[in-house]
Amino acid sequence: MTRVIHTGDTHLGYQQYHVPERREDFVAAFRQVAADAVDGDVDAVVHAGDLFHDRRPTLTDVLDTLDVLRRLDDAGVPFLAVVGNHEAKRDAQWLDLFASMGLATRLDDEPTVVGDVAFYGLDYVPRSQREALEYDFAPHEADHAALVTHGQFKPFDYGTWDAEEILAEATVDFDALLLGDEHAAETKQVEDTWLTYCGSTERASADERDDRGYNVVTFEGDVAIARRGLDTREFVYVEVDLAEGEGVDRVRERVGQHDLEDAVVIVHVDGAGDPITPAAVEEFALDRGALVARVTDHREFADESGTEVSFADPDDAVRQRVRELGLSEAARDLDETIRASKVADANVADAVEDRVRELVDDGDADAFAPAPAEEGEADVPDDGAATTTGDDLIDGGDDAVEAADGGAESTADDRGGPDGAEQSVTGDGDAESTGDSPAEDPEDQSTMEEYL
């Protein structure tokens, strides 16, 4: 029998809501996983990608990670992992550094045998590169085999990468696919193979309401998958449906019915009541001990001049304004990629370049044509941009990428949704802005000695 912890999407270094305590929460969750592994006497910890939230973690993030990995190593628990889209770099990966120190194993197409299971790995691969993949894995002599990989896989509803194709073309018969990238835990079976997402270890989005945890996978004849929870920071969700005549006092009353101490408080307001000032509710929650408070009023009101003012998701307002600009389909697609919180900040430029290449490879010239003006709107001036082709964008890619990098400086919080923060880092999620591909710059060549 071989028993492992299957975890992933730890997103170390993510300072959610711009508060240091949230960065520490992500590290604390990872420490819990390691402590459970040591105390539970498992054979290995298998990490399915997105160890870090960004491919440029801080020195503190790296040192915290080393501390956790050393604890596992001291207890004789191997740490096996693949690279996710958030941390991916063009050349050497952070996992390579940890492997060089004897603290981790980066899984690949060669078997890493633990107990009676051969573990293989497949790092995150952008959609534009998947058709060229050959699922050629070296043979093994173990009783079982498992593939650890990162992405949004079919037959799950949100999938764009066909797991059945991987299983059909792979040169090894896998008993299980241990998956990362989706932040919600979910399990399916394809013929005799189990496919399972372990979920994230902390809430990277206010939409992730389920408790956080990880999988315990046991290989003994059949494959058994169990779920273990983690003790993470409390998220308090308050849904307020205002009756006519009710306003901010009613919202504060509802919020005050909860224990807010050290919690992240998410308030959603709907109904026929009066307009409210979100800041007044947020200040009320903070005064009662909340760590963070975010209020979203999902209603729309008109001011005296008749202009529509939306108090709903600000990201929807941005999308509406973008539609009114008459941009080409390609430009709107790139705009969405730049603002989507699924793309790690440092990877935005590469995601843009990757998406442009996909459009060019598809040969759809119409994608670069400006959209016709909507009724009641002025035509978009012809400043020559409409004649720009995808090849021009590629050839002049440095300028386009530099422009995109300006967006990369914003955080996921700035590009997010109803909670004023983030939709899904995850993807985690992946709705699908999974164009994030590894990037290369001089900083990628930094060594640990330079950090220290």
DAQUI-V478050 format. One record per residue. N is the residue number from 1. PSI is psi in whole degrees, -180 to 180 (999 if undefined). BURIAL is I if it has 16 or more other C-alpha atoms within 10 Angstrom, else O. Layout:
BEGIN
n: (N & N)
psi: (PSI & PSI)
burial: (BURIAL & BURIAL)
END
This chain:
BEGIN
n: (1 & 2 & 3 & 4 & 5 & 6 & 7 & 8 & 9 & 10 & 11 & 12 & 13 & 14 & 15 & 16 & 17 & 18 & 19 & 20 & 21 & 22 & 23 & 24 & 25 & 26 & 27 & 28 & 29 & 30 & 31 & 32 & 33 & 34 & 35 & 36 & 37 & 38 & 39 & 40 & 41 & 42 & 43 & 44 & 45 & 46 & 47 & 48 & 49 & 50 & 51 & 52 & 53 & 54 & 55 & 56 & 57 & 58 & 59 & 60 & 61 & 62 & 63 & 64 & 65 & 66 & 67 & 68 & 69 & 70 & 71 & 72 & 73 & 74 & 75 & 76 & 77 & 78 & 79 & 80 & 81 & 82 & 83 & 84 & 85 & 86 & 87 & 88 & 89 & 90 & 91 & 92 & 93 & 94 & 95 & 96 & 97 & 98 & 99 & 100 & 101 & 102 & 103 & 104 & 105 & 106 & 107 & 108 & 109 & 110 & 111 & 112 & 113 & 114 & 115 & 116 & 117 & 118 & 119 & 120 & 121 & 122 & 123 & 124 & 125 & 126 & 127 & 128 & 129 & 130 & 131 & 132 & 133 & 134 & 135 & 136 & 137 & 138 & 139 & 140 & 141 & 142 & 143 & 144 & 145 & 146 & 147 & 148 & 149 & 150 & 151 & 152 & 153 & 154 & 155 & 156 & 157 & 158 & 159 & 160 & 161 & 162 & 163 & 164 & 165 & 166 & 167 & 168 & 169 & 170 & 171 & 172 & 173 & 174 & 175 & 176 & 177 & 178 & 179 & 180 & 181 & 182 & 183 & 184 & 185 & 186 & 187 & 188 & 189 & 190 & 191 & 192 & 193 & 194 & 195 & 196 & 197 & 198 & 199 & 200 & 201 & 202 & 203 & 204 & 205 & 206 & 207 & 208 & 209 & 210 & 211 & 212 & 213 & 214 & 215 & 216 & 217 & 218 & 219 & 220 & 221 & 222 & 223 & 224 & 225 & 226 & 227 & 228 & 229 & 230 & 231 & 232 & 233 & 234 & 235 & 236 & 237 & 238 & 239 & 240 & 241 & 242 & 243 & 244 & 245 & 246 & 247 & 248 & 249 & 250 & 251 & 252 & 253 & 254 & 255 & 256 & 257 & 258 & 259 & 260 & 261 & 262 & 263 & 264 & 265 & 266 & 267 & 268 & 269 & 270 & 271 & 272 & 273 & 274 & 275 & 276 & 277 & 278 & 279 & 280 & 281 & 282 & 283 & 284 & 285 & 286 & 287 & 288 & 289 & 290 & 291 & 292 & 293 & 294 & 295 & 296 & 297 & 298 & 299 & 300 & 301 & 302 & 303 & 304 & 305 & 306 & 307 & 308 & 309 & 310 & 311 & 312 & 313 & 314 & 315 & 316 & 317 & 318 & 319 & 320 & 321 & 322 & 323 & 324 & 325 & 326 & 327 & 328 & 329 & 330 & 331 & 332 & 333 & 334 & 335 & 336 & 337 & 338 & 339 & 340 & 341 & 342 & 343 & 344 & 345 & 346 & 347 & 348 & 349 & 350 & 351 & 352 & 353 & 354 & 355 & 356 & 357 & 358 & 359 & 360 & 361 & 362 & 363 & 364 & 365 & 366 & 367 & 368 & 369 & 370 & 371 & 372 & 373 & 374 & 375 & 376 & 377 & 378 & 379 & 380 & 381 & 382 & 383 & 384 & 385 & 386 & 387 & 388 & 389 & 390 & 391 & 392 & 393 & 394 & 395 & 396 & 397 & 398 & 399 & 400 & 401 & 402 & 403 & 404 & 405 & 406 & 407 & 408 & 409 & 410 & 411 & 412 & 413 & 414 & 415 & 416 & 417 & 418 & 419 & 420 & 421 & 422 & 423 & 424 & 425 & 426 & 427 & 428 & 429 & 430 & 431 & 432 & 433 & 434 & 435 & 436 & 437 & 438 & 439 & 440 & 441 & 442 & 443 & 444 & 445 & 446 & 447 & 448 & 449 & 450 & 451 & 452)
psi: (137 & 130 & 127 & 155 & 126 & 111 & 178 & 179 & 48 & -25 & 47 & 138 & -5 & 111 & 75 & 140 & 14 & 26 & 134 & -31 & -33 & -36 & -42 & -31 & -39 & -38 & -42 & -38 & -41 & -38 & -38 & -41 & -46 & -41 & -41 & -37 & -42 & -46 & -29 & -1 & 48 & 165 & -21 & 159 & 123 & 119 & 124 & 31 & 164 & 50 & -46 & 156 & -22 & 152 & -4 & 66 & 154 & 167 & -38 & -43 & -44 & -44 & -39 & -42 & -43 & -39 & -43 & -45 & -34 & -35 & -42 & -44 & -42 & -30 & 1 & 27 & 110 & 146 & 111 & 136 & 163 & 170 & 130 & 177 & -29 & -34 & -4 & 136 & 169 & -41 & -118 & 140 & 163 & -33 & -33 & -38 & -49 & -36 & -39 & -22 & 2 & 18 & -6 & 161 & 124 & 112 & 147 & -151 & 0 & 142 & 137 & 111 & 125 & 119 & -123 & 29 & 133 & 118 & 134 & 161 & 148 & 110 & 165 & 136 & 126 & 153 & -38 & -16 & -1 & -32 & -27 & -4 & 140 & 117 & 66 & 103 & 141 & 148 & 164 & 170 & 15 & 169 & -28 & 164 & 143 & 140 & 127 & 125 & 172 & 126 & 180 & 108 & 139 & 147 & 14 & 150 & -34 & 5 & 145 & -4 & 120 & 107 & -32 & -35 & -41 & -47 & -35 & -36 & -16 & 143 & 0 & 141 & 118 & 136 & -26 & 146 & 115 & 110 & 153 & 166 & -42 & 129 & -6 & 135 & 134 & 148 & 137 & 166 & 131 & 106 & -116 & 9 & 132 & 135 & 124 & 133 & 135 & -17 & 169 & 160 & -12 & 160 & 109 & -3 & 148 & -19 & -15 & 80 & -25 & 154 & 148 & 158 & -155 & 172 & 148 & 117 & 125 & 128 & 108 & 92 & -85 & 173 & 128 & 132 & 119 & 161 & 134 & 136 & 161 & 148 & 98 & 171 & 141 & 132 & 123 & 120 & 125 & 116 & 120 & 121 & 100 & 130 & 164 & 132 & -16 & 151 & -140 & -32 & -40 & -39 & -45 & -36 & -45 & -42 & -39 & -11 & -8 & 156 & 112 & -3 & 119 & 15 & 159 & 120 & 122 & 117 & 129 & 128 & 134 & -178 & -171 & 7 & -172 & 159 & 150 & 163 & 109 & -38 & -34 & -37 & -42 & -43 & -39 & -46 & -41 & -38 & -23 & 19 & 1 & 144 & -44 & 144 & 133 & 130 & 132 & 123 & 113 & 6 & 167 & 141 & 154 & 137 & -178 & -27 & -4 & 0 & 132 & 127 & 122 & 133 & 14 & -158 & 116 & -27 & -34 & -39 & -39 & -44 & -40 & -43 & -39 & -41 & -33 & -12 & -11 & 27 & 159 & 164 & -40 & -42 & -39 & -38 & -43 & -38 & -43 & -39 & -43 & -38 & -15 & 128 & -11 & -29 & 122 & 143 & -45 & -10 & 2 & -46 & -42 & -34 & -40 & -48 & -42 & -41 & -39 & -42 & -40 & -44 & -42 & -43 & -33 & -19 & 23 & 91 & -28 & -23 & -23 & 3 & 141 & 146 & 145 & 146 & 138 & 161 & 131 & -1 & 153 & 150 & 149 & 128 & 142 & 96 & 14 & -15 & -29 & -19 & -2 & 131 & 168 & -37 & -38 & -39 & -39 & -48 & -37 & 31 & -30 & -43 & -42 & -41 & -38 & -39 & -42 & -33 & -25 & -38 & -26 & -18 & -22 & 152 & 170 & -32 & -40 & -22 & 9 & -160 & -135 & -31 & 11 & 8 & -96 & 147 & -63 & 120 & -27 & -18 & 999 & 999 & -105 & 76 & 5 & 110 & 41 & 38 & -2 & 120 & 160 & 153 & 163 & 136 & 172 & -30 & -23 & -21 & 0 & 142 & 169 & -34 & -36 & -37 & -42 & 999)
burial: (O & I & I & I & I & I & I & I & I & I & I & I & I & I & I & I & I & O & O & O & O & I & I & I & I & I & I & I & I & I & I & I & I & I & I & O & I & I & O & O & O & I & I & I & I & I & I & I & I & I & I & I & I & I & I & I & I & O & O & O & I & I & O & I & I & I & O & I & I & I & I & I & I & O & O & O & I & I & I & I & I & I & I & I & I & I & I & I & I & O & O & O & I & I & I & I & O & I & I & O & O & O & I & I & I & I & I & I & I & O & I & I & O & I & O & I & I & I & I & I & I & I & I & I & I & I & I & O & O & O & O & O & O & O & I & O & I & O & O & I & O & O & O & I & I & I & I & I & I & I & I & I & I & I & I & I & O & O & I & I & I & O & I & O & O & O & I & O & O & O & O & I & I & I & I & I & I & I & I & I & I & I & I & I & I & O & O & O & O & O & O & O & I & I & I & I & I & I & I & I & I & I & I & I & I & I & O & I & O & O & I & I & I & I & I & I & I & I & I & O & O & O & I & O & I & O & O & O & O & I & O & I & I & I & I & I & I & I & O & I & O & I & O & O & O & I & I & I & O & I & I & I & O & O & I & O & O & O & O & I & I & I & I & I & I & I & I & I & I & I & O & O & I & O & I & I & O & I & O & O & I & I & O & I & I & I & O & O & O & I & I & I & I & I & I & I & I & O & I & O & O & O & O & O & O & O & O & O & O & O & I & I & I & I & I & O & O & O & O & O & O & O & I & I & I & I & I & I & I & I & I & I & I & I & I & I & I & I & I & I & I & I & I & I & I & I & I & I & I & I & I & I & I & I & I & I & I & I & I & I & O & O & O & O & O & O & I & I & I & I & I & O & O & O & O & O & O & O & O & O & O & O & O & O & O & O & O & O & I & I & O & O & I & I & O & O & I & O & O & O & I & O & O & I & I & O & I & I & O & O & I & I & I & I & I & I & I & I & I & I & I & I & I & I & I & I & I & I & I & I & I & O & I & I & I & I & I & I & I & O & O & O & O & I & O & O & O & O & O & O & O & O)
END
